[in-house]
Amino acid sequence: MIVLDDITNDDDAPGPDEVPTAEERGFWKAVEENPNDFASWTYLLQVVEKNGKLKQIQKAFSSFLQLYPYCYGYWKKYADQMKKLVSNDAAYEVYNEAVVAIPLSVDLWTYFIHFIAEWKNGDENEIRT
């Protein structure tokens, strides 16, 4: 069973990025009670994407993709969020993890290659490295 970790730290107060909203807590409760409820997972992922809080996005997508690693579209969404909120390097790491999880996904590889080509501005030497 997935358990929503206690995100408070005794040493310092959690930042606003670390505290789930009431809506997020409701969906976390639903997926904790029934991790096989795909619809609740998708609602949770939609809410954390909409709220745009990095820690919540990382936690939700990581938990979801551990259970449903073959959902290549969610790997792309996760990479897109990391690119938007963190960096291209963070998105690259997500894509690397994704192609290890599902190496035979042509769609995922296509997303990954397009991401790298855009990131490297089409420079063939950079893309090949």
NUDREN-447959 format. One record per residue: residue in three letters; x, y, z of N, C-alpha, C in turn. Coordinates in steps of 0.1 Angstrom, whole numbers, plus 2048, in hexadecimal, padded with zeros to 3 digits. Example, Ala and Ser with C-alpha at 12.3 -4.5 7.8 and 13.67 -1.06 7.14 Angstrom:
2
ALA8847C784E87B7D384E8847DF84ESER8807EA8478897F584788180084F
END
This chain:
129
MET8087F480080080080080980C800ILE8058167F880D8237F780982B803VAL812831809810839815815847812LEU80C85181581085F81481A86281FASP82686581B83086782682D87482DASP83187483A83088084283B88A83DILE83689483684089D8308458A8839THR8418A88458468B384E8548AE853ASN85C8B78568698B585C86B8BC869ASP86F8B58738718BB88087A8C7881ASP8858C687888F8D187888A8DE872ASP8828DD86887D8EA86286F8E785CALA8678F285B85A8F185685A8EE847PRO8518E68428518E383384D8EF82BGLY8538F08208508FB8178438F9810PRO83D90380A8309028048308F77F8ASP83C8F57F283D8EB7E883B8DD7EDGLU83D8DB7FA83D8CE8008308CA806VAL8278D380881A8D180F8108CE805PRO8098C28057FF8C07FB7F28C87FETHR7EB8CC7F47DF8D37F67D48C97FBALA7C98CE7FF7BE8C58037B98BC7F8GLU7B98C27EC7B58BA7E07BF8AE7DEGLU7CC8B27DF7D68A87DD7D589D7E8ARG7D38A17F47D28977FF7C688E7FDGLY7BB8937F77B088B7F47B38807EAPHE7BA8847E07BE87A7D67C98707DBTRP7D28757E37DC86C7E97D58627F2LYS7CB8667F97C385D8027BD8527F9ALA7B78567EE7B084D7E57BA8427DFVAL7C68477DB7D083D7D57D78357E0GLU7D783A7ED7DC8327F87D38267FBGLU7C682A7FA7BB8207FD7BA8157F2ASN7BC81A7E67BB8107DA7C68147D0PRO7D280F7D17DD8137C87DA80E7B9ASN7D08057B77CD8017AA7C28097A3ASP7BE8147AA7B481D7A57BB82779BPHE7BC82378F7C382B7857BD839783ALA7B083A7847A98477827AD85178ESER7AE84C79A7B38557A57C18597A3TRP7C985179E7D785479B7D7860790THR7CF85E7867D086877B7CA875780TYR7C08757897BB88278F7C6888798LEU7CD8807A07D88857A87E388C79FLEU7E78857947F188A78C7EC898785GLN7E08987817DA8A577C7DB8B0786VAL7D78AD7927D78B779C7E58BC7A0VAL7EF8B37A17FC8B87A48028BF799GLU7FF8BB78C8048C37817FE8D1781LYS7F18D27837EB8DF7847F08E878FASN7F38E279A7F88EA7A58078EE7A4GLY80E8E679C81C8E97988268EA7A4LYS8248E17AE82D8E17B98378D57B7LEU8448D87B684E8CF7B284E8C27BBLYS84E8C37C884F8B87D18438AF7CFGLN8378B57CD82B8AD7CC82B8A67BEILE82F8AD7B48308A77A783A89B7A7GLN84589D7AD84F8927AD84A8867B5LYS8448887C083E87E7C88338767C1ALA82A87D7BB81E8777B582386F7A8PHE82B8757A082F86E794838862797SER8418647A084A8587A484184D7AASER8388507B282F8457B882783E7ADPHE8218467A481984179A821838790LEU82D83D78C83483678283B829788GLN83C82879584081C79B836811799LEU82981579A81E80C79881B809789TYR81C81478181881377382381876APRO82E81076A83A815762838815753TYR82E80E74E82C80E73F82481973ACYS82082274281882E73E821838738TYR82683772C83083F72782C84E726GLY81F85172481B85E72481D866731TYR81C85E73C81E86574982D86774CTRP83685F74684486274684786F73FLYS84187173484387D72C83D889734LYS83288873A82C89374283589674ETYR83B88C75484488E75F85189575AALA85689174F86289774985F8A6746ASP8538A874084F8B673D84E8BF749GLN8498B97548488C17608568C4766MET85F8BA76586D8BC76A8748C7762LYS8728C77558788D174C8728DE750LYS8668DF75185F8EC7558638F2762LEU8648E976C8668EE77A8748ED77FVAL87D8E477888A8E277D8948E6772SER8968DD7698A08DF75E89F8D4754ASN8A68D67498A78CC73F8AE8BF744ASP8B88C274D8BF8B67538B68AD75BALA8AC8B37628A38AC76A8998A4761ALA8958AA75688D8A374C894898746TYR8A189A7438A988F73D8AA883746GLU8AB8867538AC87B75D89F87375DVAL89487A75C88787375C88686A74FTYR88987074488986873789285C738ASN89E85E73E8A78527408A1847748GLU89B84B75389484175C88883B754ALA88184374C87683D74487A83373AVAL88583573388982C72888F81F72FVAL89482073B89881474288C80C746ALA88181374A87580C74E86E805743ILE86D80C73786680772B86F80971FPRO87980171D88380471287D801704LEU8727FA70386C7F76F68618016F2SER85F80B6F98558156F585A81F6EBVAL85681D6DF85A8266D48558346D6ASP8498356DB8448436DE84C84A6E8LEU8508436F38598496FD86684D6F8TRP86C8456F08798486EA8788546E0THR86C8556D986A8606D086986D6D8TYR86286D6E38618796EC86F87C6F1PHE8778726F58848756FB88D87B6F0ILE88D8766E489687B6D98928896D6HIS88588C6D58808996D28848A36DDPHE88389E6EA8888A76F58978AA6F3ILE89F8A06F18AD8A26F08B08AC6E4ALA8AA8A96D88AC8B26CD8A98C06D0GLU89E8C26D689A8D06DA8A48D66E4TRP8A78CE6EE8B08D36F88BE8D76F3LYS8C38CF6E98D08D16E38D08D96D7ASN8C48E06D48C28E96C98C68E26BBGLY8C38D56BA8C58CE6AE8D48CC6AAASP8DD8CF6B38EC8CD6B08EE8BE6B1GLU8F18B86A58F38AA6A48FE8A56ADASN9098AC6AE9148A76B69108A76C5GLU9088B06C99038B16D78F98A56D9ILE8F08A46D08E68996D18EC88C6D2ARG8F68896CA8FC87B6CA9048786D7THR9078826DF90F8806EB90687D6F7
END
